[in-house]
Amino acid sequence: MKDKSKWFVYKQSNGKQVGCFRLKPFSNIECSKALGMLMLRKNILGIEGTGFYQEFIKIIAEHVIQDWENITLQFTDKHGFETEKYTPENAYQLMACGDIGTELAVWIIDKAKSI
């Protein structure tokens, strides 16, 4: 199977380069299945609002973001160290942190849809 992921450079509105993200297509099979299950849970359990958004970005963190470079998170891991390594948990934390996280999540989805 051919890897269809691509690297994209994320820049803030002032043009400052923040980092690079390697993204899988939004339509990849794992993401599609996870989104289908989320919609099923939404319809059956009535998940909405913040809970729905949190579950949605967990899917993006795990099934769309594949790797990153030049990203430093300001929180510390369980050992007390600043972390730069991509993990789905770190990606979720990055997208869950306020306005910049939401802006980043929208950008990631937009770029992943363009693949």
C-alpha positions as CSV (number, residue, x, y, z in Angstrom):
1,M,0.0,0.0,0.0
2,K,1.3,3.4,-0.9
3,D,1.8,6.0,1.8
4,K,-0.3,9.0,0.9
5,S,0.8,11.2,3.9
6,K,2.3,14.6,3.3
7,W,4.3,17.2,5.3
8,F,2.8,20.6,5.8
9,V,4.3,23.7,7.4
10,Y,2.0,25.4,9.9
11,K,2.5,29.2,10.1
12,Q,0.7,31.6,12.4
13,S,-1.2,34.6,11.0
14,N,1.9,36.8,11.4
15,G,3.8,34.4,9.1
16,K,5.9,32.9,11.9
17,Q,6.6,29.2,11.2
18,V,5.5,27.1,14.2
19,G,6.3,23.6,13.0
20,C,5.7,20.9,10.4
21,F,3.0,18.2,10.5
22,R,3.0,14.9,8.6
23,L,-0.7,14.3,7.9
24,K,-2.6,11.3,6.5
25,P,-5.6,12.0,4.2
26,F,-8.8,12.8,6.2
27,S,-10.5,10.1,4.2
28,N,-8.1,7.3,5.4
29,I,-9.9,4.2,6.4
30,E,-9.0,4.3,10.1
31,C,-10.3,7.9,10.4
32,S,-13.4,7.1,8.5
33,K,-14.3,4.2,10.8
34,A,-13.5,6.2,13.9
35,L,-15.7,9.1,12.7
36,G,-18.5,6.7,11.9
37,M,-18.4,5.3,15.4
38,L,-18.3,8.8,16.9
39,M,-21.4,9.7,14.9
40,L,-23.1,6.5,16.0
41,R,-22.3,7.3,19.6
42,K,-23.6,10.9,19.1
43,N,-26.9,9.6,17.7
44,I,-27.4,6.9,20.3
45,L,-25.9,8.6,23.4
46,G,-26.5,12.2,22.5
47,I,-22.8,13.3,22.8
48,E,-22.6,17.0,21.8
49,G,-20.8,20.2,22.6
50,T,-17.4,19.9,24.4
51,G,-17.6,16.1,24.7
52,F,-18.1,15.7,21.0
53,Y,-15.3,18.1,20.2
54,Q,-12.9,16.3,22.5
55,E,-13.7,12.9,20.9
56,F,-13.4,14.4,17.5
57,I,-9.9,15.9,18.1
58,K,-8.8,12.6,19.7
59,I,-9.7,10.9,16.3
60,I,-7.7,13.6,14.4
61,A,-4.8,13.2,16.8
62,E,-4.7,9.5,16.4
63,H,-5.7,8.9,12.8
64,V,-4.8,12.0,10.8
65,I,-1.6,13.4,12.4
66,Q,1.2,10.9,11.7
67,D,4.3,12.8,13.0
68,W,5.6,16.3,13.6
69,E,8.8,18.3,13.7
70,N,9.8,21.5,15.5
71,I,6.9,21.3,17.9
72,T,7.6,21.9,21.6
73,L,4.8,21.5,24.1
74,Q,4.9,23.7,27.2
75,F,3.5,21.1,29.6
76,T,5.6,18.4,31.0
77,D,5.1,14.6,30.7
78,K,4.7,12.2,33.7
79,H,8.5,12.4,34.3
80,G,8.6,16.2,34.4
81,F,10.3,16.8,31.0
82,E,9.2,19.1,28.3
83,T,8.2,16.9,25.3
84,E,8.6,17.3,21.6
85,K,7.8,13.8,20.4
86,Y,4.6,13.1,18.6
87,T,2.2,10.8,20.3
88,P,-1.6,10.8,19.9
89,E,-1.9,12.0,23.5
90,N,0.5,14.9,22.9
91,A,-1.3,15.9,19.7
92,Y,-4.6,15.8,21.6
93,Q,-3.2,18.1,24.3
94,L,-1.9,20.5,21.6
95,M,-5.3,20.8,19.9
96,A,-7.1,21.0,23.2
97,C,-5.3,24.1,24.4
98,G,-7.5,27.1,23.9
99,D,-8.0,29.2,20.7
100,I,-4.6,28.2,19.2
101,G,-5.5,24.6,19.5
102,T,-8.9,25.0,17.8
103,E,-7.2,27.1,15.0
104,L,-4.6,24.3,14.6
105,A,-7.2,21.6,14.5
106,V,-9.1,23.4,11.8
107,W,-5.9,23.9,9.8
108,I,-5.0,20.2,10.2
109,I,-8.4,19.0,9.0
110,D,-8.3,21.4,6.0
111,K,-4.8,20.2,5.0
112,A,-5.7,16.5,5.5
113,K,-8.8,17.0,3.3
114,S,-6.5,18.4,0.5
115,I,-4.5,15.2,0.3
